[in-house]
C-alpha cells in the first residue's frame, strides 16, 4: 500500500483539482472531483461565554485551564470537552463529564490519564492507538519491549479478505506492563478496549496472555502481540 501526499487543492473552477504525489517520491498527478472534504485540526471555541469576566483562566492555546477533575480556577466552574483542548474526542468529553459530575457530587472518582485515552481514525484500513510510541516511552525513562503481529497471519482477517496491517504492543521491560499499542487494519478500533483495560489496571503482558481469545477473531492478533511480549508468538 503506497501512501500519497496532497500538494495543493484548487477550488477556483467548476471542479476541484487536487494535486497529489507518492509520499516516497515520484511524479504528481491531478485528480478532479466535485467536492473535497479535509480535516486539518481543531481549536477550542471559548469566545462569547464571558469567561474573562468570570476570571476563568485560559491556556496559551485559548483552552479552558482545568485540573484532573475538570475544575477551573474559579470555584464552582467546571469544563469538559473540546474547550479544554485535552484530547478532542467525544469519548474524552464523556469521560470528563463523568469525573466532573462525581467530583461535584463528592463521590469517589478516578482522574483521567490523557496519554492512555483510546485514539481512533475511521479510514480504510482503520488506525487505532493508545499510550506511548516507542520514542515517547524511552523519553519517559522506560526500557521497552516491542512485539508486532501482522494481520496477514490472522485467520479472521484472511477470511474477510483484509490482511493489510498489524498490531504493535509496547511494554515496559521491567514488569511487562503494557504502555502503548498501535494498530492498522480491519476494525482495529474495536480492539482497543482490552489493551486499555490492561493498562488501566496494571495487568502485565504475562497476565493478559493467559486470557483465552475466541477463534477465529481479529482480537487474536492482540493475543499474539501480547504473547510476543511475554515470551514468543505461537502462530507466527
C-alpha distance (Angstrom), angle and dihedral (degrees) to the residues before:
residue distance angle dihedral
X1 . . .
X2 3.84 . .
X3 3.79 118.6 .
X4 3.79 120.0 -137.4
X5 3.79 132.1 -152.1
X6 3.80 126.2 -149.3
X7 3.80 112.5 -126.9
X8 3.80 100.0 -179.3
X9 3.80 145.1 -15.5
X10 3.81 121.4 -143.9
X11 3.81 114.5 -164.8
X12 3.80 97.0 166.7
X13 3.80 99.5 105.6
X14 3.79 141.1 43.3
X15 3.80 90.0 -73.6
X16 3.78 131.5 42.5
X17 3.80 110.8 -118.3
X18 3.80 116.6 -153.8
X19 3.79 118.5 -169.7
X20 3.81 111.9 -153.2
X21 3.80 135.7 173.4
X22 3.82 136.5 -176.3
X23 3.80 110.9 -85.4
X24 3.80 91.0 -131.9
X25 3.80 93.2 52.7
X26 3.77 135.5 -84.4
X27 3.78 141.1 114.1
X28 3.78 119.6 -32.5
X29 3.79 124.2 -131.2
X30 3.78 136.5 -164.7
X31 3.80 122.0 -119.9
X32 3.82 119.4 -162.0
X33 3.81 122.5 -152.9
X34 3.79 141.2 152.8
X35 3.80 96.1 -115.3
X36 3.81 140.0 7.6
X37 3.79 125.5 -152.9
X38 3.78 116.6 -160.0
X39 3.79 135.1 176.2
X40 3.80 115.0 -159.9
X41 3.79 103.2 165.5
X42 3.78 145.1 -66.1
X43 3.77 138.4 -96.3
X44 3.80 128.2 -169.5
X45 3.80 116.7 -103.7
X46 3.79 106.5 -142.0
X47 3.78 103.2 143.8
X48 3.80 120.8 113.9
X49 3.80 99.4 28.1
X50 3.78 97.8 98.7
X51 3.79 92.9 -115.1
X52 3.79 93.1 145.3
X53 3.79 92.0 52.0
X54 3.80 90.1 49.9
X55 3.80 91.0 49.8
X56 3.80 95.4 -118.3
X57 3.80 110.7 161.4
X58 3.80 120.7 -126.0
X59 3.79 129.8 -157.9
X60 3.81 125.1 -121.6
X61 3.81 87.4 -92.6
X62 3.80 91.4 56.5
X63 3.81 92.8 -106.6
X64 3.79 124.7 136.0
X65 3.80 110.7 -96.2
X66 3.81 111.8 -126.5
X67 3.78 138.5 168.4
X68 3.80 125.4 -128.4
X69 3.80 91.5 -74.1
X70 3.79 100.5 47.7
X71 3.80 94.9 -98.8
X72 3.79 117.9 144.9
X73 3.80 123.8 -154.0
X74 3.82 89.1 -92.0
X75 3.80 116.2 81.0
X76 3.79 112.4 -112.0
X77 3.82 94.8 13.3
X78 3.81 116.5 112.4
X79 3.80 131.7 175.9
X80 3.79 133.3 -161.1
X81 3.78 137.0 170.1
X82 3.79 132.3 25.4
X83 3.82 93.8 -17.6
X84 3.82 87.2 71.8
X85 3.84 91.6 53.8
X86 3.78 92.0 -144.1
X87 3.81 107.3 129.0
X88 3.79 101.8 -25.2
X89 3.80 99.6 -140.7
X90 3.81 132.0 119.6
X91 3.79 94.4 -117.9
X92 3.81 89.7 52.2
X93 3.80 90.6 55.7
X94 3.80 91.6 48.1
X95 3.80 91.9 51.3
X96 3.81 91.1 46.6
X97 3.79 89.8 51.2
X98 3.79 92.0 54.0
X99 3.81 92.9 49.1
X100 3.81 91.8 46.3
X101 3.82 92.4 48.2
X102 3.79 92.1 48.8
X103 3.80 90.0 48.8
X104 3.80 91.8 50.2
X105 3.82 89.8 49.2
X106 3.82 90.4 47.7
X107 3.80 88.7 -121.4
X108 3.78 127.3 146.3
X109 3.80 111.3 -84.6
X110 3.82 143.2 162.1
X111 3.77 123.8 -127.6
X112 3.81 116.9 -123.4
X113 3.80 121.5 -104.0
X114 3.79 98.2 -144.7
X115 3.81 94.5 -167.5
X116 3.79 89.5 64.5
X117 3.79 101.2 46.3
X118 3.83 108.7 123.9
X119 3.80 114.7 -104.0
X120 3.79 120.4 -154.9
X121 3.80 133.2 -175.0
X122 3.80 114.5 -169.2
X123 3.78 99.6 -151.1
X124 3.80 125.4 118.0
X125 2.93 112.7 -64.9
X126 3.78 94.5 24.7
X127 3.81 122.6 -121.2
X128 3.81 123.1 -146.6
X129 3.78 135.1 171.2
X130 3.77 146.0 158.1
X131 3.77 135.3 -174.7
X132 3.78 127.0 4.5
X133 3.76 133.9 -11.5
X134 3.79 116.7 -131.8
X135 3.81 90.5 -97.7
X136 3.81 93.5 48.0
X137 3.79 91.8 49.1
X138 3.80 91.5 52.0
X139 3.80 91.2 47.0
X140 3.81 88.0 56.3
X141 3.78 91.0 54.4
X142 3.80 100.4 -100.5
X143 3.77 124.5 144.9
X144 3.78 100.5 -145.3
X145 3.78 144.9 -155.8
X146 3.80 119.8 -154.1
X147 3.80 128.9 -163.6
X148 3.80 126.4 -179.2
X149 3.80 126.8 -169.3
X150 3.84 122.3 -170.8
X151 3.79 123.1 -136.2
X152 3.80 86.8 -136.0
X153 3.82 85.3 77.9
X154 3.82 95.1 47.2
X155 3.81 117.3 99.7
X156 3.80 96.7 -149.0
X157 3.81 92.4 49.7
X158 3.80 89.1 50.6
X159 3.79 90.0 50.5
X160 3.79 90.6 51.0
X161 3.79 91.2 47.7
X162 3.82 90.3 -123.9
X163 3.79 107.7 113.5
X164 3.80 99.0 146.1
X165 3.80 114.6 114.7
X166 3.77 142.9 28.3
X167 3.79 147.3 -125.4
X168 3.81 116.5 -118.3
X169 3.80 122.0 -171.0
X170 3.81 125.3 -168.4
X171 3.80 120.7 -160.5
X172 3.77 137.0 178.7
X173 3.81 105.3 -103.0
X174 3.79 95.6 -139.9
X175 3.79 98.8 62.9
X176 3.85 102.6 3.1
X177 3.82 90.2 -116.6
X178 3.80 111.6 164.9
X179 3.82 110.8 -115.4
X180 3.79 102.9 161.6
X181 3.79 144.5 16.0
X182 3.79 132.5 -174.4
X183 3.78 124.9 -174.7
X184 3.77 139.7 178.1
X185 3.78 120.8 -177.6
X186 3.81 147.1 66.7
X187 3.82 113.3 -12.9
X188 3.81 92.2 -23.0
X189 3.80 90.6 154.2
X190 3.81 85.8 72.2
X191 3.82 90.6 57.9
X192 3.80 96.6 61.5
X193 3.86 100.3 83.4
X194 3.81 96.5 70.2
X195 3.80 90.8 51.6
X196 3.80 93.3 44.4
X197 3.79 89.7 49.6
X198 3.79 91.5 50.4
X199 3.80 92.2 49.6
X200 3.79 95.1 45.1
X201 3.79 94.1 53.6
X202 3.82 97.4 36.2
X203 3.79 95.8 -112.5
X204 3.78 112.5 168.9
X205 3.77 125.4 -133.8
X206 3.81 86.9 -110.8
X207 3.82 90.2 58.9
X208 3.81 95.6 43.5
X209 3.81 90.7 48.1
X210 3.82 88.8 63.2
X211 3.81 90.5 61.5
X212 3.81 111.9 101.9
X213 3.81 114.0 -127.3
X214 3.80 120.1 -157.1
X215 3.81 117.6 -109.8
X216 2.94 128.6 -100.3
X217 3.80 98.8 24.6
X218 3.78 136.7 125.3
X219 3.79 86.3 -123.7
X220 3.79 89.3 72.5
X221 3.80 86.3 76.0
X222 3.80 87.8 64.2
X223 3.80 89.2 48.8
X224 3.80 92.1 51.7
X225 3.80 93.1 48.5
X226 3.80 90.3 49.3
X227 3.81 89.0 48.8
X228 3.79 86.6 53.8
X229 3.79 89.6 58.5
X230 3.81 94.7 44.3
X231 3.79 96.6 44.4
X232 3.79 122.4 -51.7
X233 3.78 137.9 -28.6
X234 3.78 115.3 -99.6
X235 3.80 100.5 -153.9
X236 3.80 103.3 37.2
